[in-house]
Amino acid sequence: MAVAGLAVAAAGFVALDVARAPDLPGLAEISVSRVVLDRNDRLLRAFVTADERWRLPVSLRTVDPLLIDMLIAYEDRRFRDHLGVDPLALIRAGFQALANGRTVSGGSTLTMQVVRLLRETPTRTLTGKYRQMVDALALERRLAKDDILALYLLRAPYGGNLEGIRAASLVWLGKEPWRLTPAEAALLVALPQAPESRRPDRFIPAARRARDRVLERAAAAGVIDRDTAEAAKREAIPTLRRPMPMLAAHLAREVVVAAPERIEHRLTLDRDLQAALEDLLSRKVAALGPRLSGALVVADHASGDILALAGSPGLLDDDRLGHIDMTRAVRSPGSTLKPLIYGLAFEQGVAHPESYIEDRPIRIAGYDPTNFDRAFQGTVTAREALQLSLNIPAVRLLDAVGPAQLTSRLRRAGARPVLPAGLTPGLAVGLGGVGLTLRELTGLYASLGHGGAARPLRYDRDESLPVPGLAAPVLDRAAAWQVSDILLGAPRPDTAADGGIAFKTGTAYGYRDAFALGFDGRHVVGVWTGRPDGSPVPGMTGLSAAAPILFEAFHRLGAQRVALPAPPPGVLLAATANLPPPLRHARVRSVEGATPTRGDVRIAHPPDGAEVDLGLVGGATAQKSAALVAKVRGGSGPYTWFANGTPVASGPFLTRFVWQPDGPGHATIMVVDGRGRTDRIDVILR
C-alpha cells in the first residue's frame, strides 16, 4: 500500500508539473526560410532564417512515407501508442546501460527529441531529463501525433546550418524529400543523431555505418524486406554538399523584399526552363567578352505569365556586376520601337507595308537622322525599310503619326518611358532617345504577338491580371498583323535555324546596349546584352550579340513553333502597284521644311565616346599592326585630320583616315574640311 501511495503521489506530482508546463512553440511560431516556388511549386530559391539557418517549411504530405516509417521504426517504435514518454524504452535503456557500463541506446521518444530541439537546452542531467519528459507529456496533450512528427522534420539537425528534412534532402541528395530510395531515406534518418560526426562530406565511413544500422532496423521491423536492405547498403554515400538552389535569383530577391511577411512566394516561372536559359545566357555572354552582361525575359503572351527571367549571367559574378538586375534597368532601346512606329502608320492610313518611302538624307524640324551604316537606300517599301531597320523612313513616319502618340501607346503596353528632364517627346524617341526596361519592351512585343491587345506580364501567381479586352489596345489587329508579317522576314543571324519567329533588334547609340525582341504565336522573348555601367562595347549590335541568344531561347521552348495567326478580316494584301493611289507612297511630310544635309561634316566612325579594342598592350610595346580607322561623312575637301591636336594627314578625298596610335589610352580625333567646318570625337583605345 505504501508503494501504491507513493506511486499515486508521484503521478499526481507529475500531472501537476505537466499542467503547469509552459507551451512550446508550434509550427506557426518557428522561424522558417522564405521560399520562392515555380509554377508547379518546385523550389527556385530559399533564404536563410534570421538565425542564419536553412530551415525550409515542410509538411508530412511532402515527405516520402518510407522515411516516416523508417524514422518511427528506428527512433520510436511505439510512437503512435505512448503519451510522450515510453516507459518500456526507458527501462530497456537503463538495463542496457547497467549491463554494459555505458549508454547503448537512448530511451527518448520522438516527442522528447522534439522537446529537446525546441528548448535548445541540455538534457543529460536527471533534472534536465525529467523536465524533458514533463514537456513531452504536455506537448502530446496539445498536439496531434502528425504535428509532432512535422516539428521533428522541421527542426532535426543535419550538420552545419542545416535544419529539417527538406534542407537536408536538397543539400545532401540534390532533391526534394518527396520520393526517396531506401538508402536515401535511411541516411536522412541516421544523420540527426550525430549530425557533425556523420556528415557525408567529411566522415563517409561513419555516415555509411549509421545508414546501414537504420536499414537493418527497418528490415527487422518489416518496413522493407531483407533483399531491399542489402541492396540499399551497396549504394554509395553522397559525399557532396550541394549549394541550396538559387534559380531566378534577382526576381526571387525582388519578391521577398516586396513582401517579407510571406513565407511562400508562388511565381509563374518554370524551373526547368529557367535553369536551361540561365545556363544558355551564362555561356553566351561569356563568349561575348569580359565585363559584359546579359539579361532575358520569356513569357507566354496568351496568358501573360513570365516563364523565365534572368537579370544577369550570374548573381555572384562580380566582374560582370551580376548583382544588378538588367531586366529592370532603364536603357536606350535603339531601334526596337520601330515596329510600333510602323504599326501606328499602318493603323492611321499613313502607309501600307508595300508603300514607297524615301530613304535620303534630310533634316526634319531641326533633327538630322542618319542610318546605322551611314548609307542610303533611296526609294524603298515600308516593308523593306523596317526589315533593314532604316532610320530615316522611321523618323519620317514618326513625324507623321506624332511622337506623343508613340509614347502614349507605350504606356498602353504597360511601359513608363523615361525622357530627359523637362523635355517632351521628340523625333529622337523613335531611334532610342527614351529610357525603357527590358521587361517593358518584352511586354510591348507581347502585345504585338497578341494581336495588338495590351498584354500585361506577371510573375506572381497570386496577382490577377486585368480582364482581357478592357484595356485600350496598343495597336489594332490589322496593324499588329502587318507588323508581325514584316518582322517574320527580318534578316536573322547565320546560326538561327528557327523559322516562324517575328523579331527585331536594336543597338543603342555608341554601342552601349544591344537588344533582340521576338515572338511566335504563343511565346515572346526579350534579350539585352551590354555593360551594366553603360560603357560602350564597340562593334556590339543587337543582331550579332543579342539575337543568337533569342533564337536559342526559342529552341529551348520546343522545336515546333506556334504559328502566328492568319491575317484578320479587312487587311489589304496587295503589291505596291495594286494599292489605292493614296497608299502607293507613304503620306509623310513633304521635303518642304526638310533640308538636305550634304554640307555638314561628321565623323561617322567610330562613334563619340567609344572604347575601341585595337589589341594594344601598352606603351612602346603596343602592337604596330593595330590601327584606328576613322570615316567622315559630308563636307568638302580637302580634309585635314588631327590626332590629339597634331595634324597627321590631309588630302582632297581623304574621307577615310587610318592612324597608328603609340599605345592605349584616351585619344581625340578631329577633322577640318575645305570650308573650315569641323567635327571631333573622343575615344578610348585598348
Secondary structure, 3 states (H helix, E strand, C coil): CHHHHHHHHHHHHHHHHHHHCCCCCCHHHCCCCCEEECCCCCEEEECCCCCCCEECCCCHHHCCHHHHHHHHHHHCCCCCCCCCCCHHHHHHHHHHHHHHCCCCCCCCCHHHHHHHHHHCCCCCCHHHHHHHHHHHHHHHHHCCHHHHHHHHHHHCECCCCEECHHHHHHHHHCCCCCCCCHHHHHHHHHHHHCCCCCCCCCCHHHHHHHHHHHHHHHHHCCCCCHHHHHHHHCCCCCCCCCCCCECCHHHHHHHHHHCCCCCEEEECCCHHHHHHHHHHHHHHHHHHCCCCEEEEEEEECCCCEEEEEECCCCCCCHHHCCCCCCCCCCECCHHHHHHHHHHHHHHCCCCCCCCEEEECCCEECCECCCCCCCCCCEEEEHHHHHHCCCHHHHHHHHHHHCHHHHHHHHHHCCCCCECCCCCCCCHHHHHCCCEECHHHHHHHHHHHHCCCCCCCCECECCCCCCCCCCCCCCCCHHHHHHHHHHHCCCCCCCCCCCCCCEEEEEECHHHCEEEEEEECCCEEEEEEEECCCCCCCCCCCHHHHHHHHHHHHHHHCCCCCCCCCCCCCCCCCCCHHHCCHHHCECCCCCCCCEECCCCCEEEEECCCCCEECCCCCCHHHCCCCCCEEEEEEECCCCEEEEECCEEEEEECCCCEEEECCCCCEEEEEEEECCCCCEEEEEEEEC
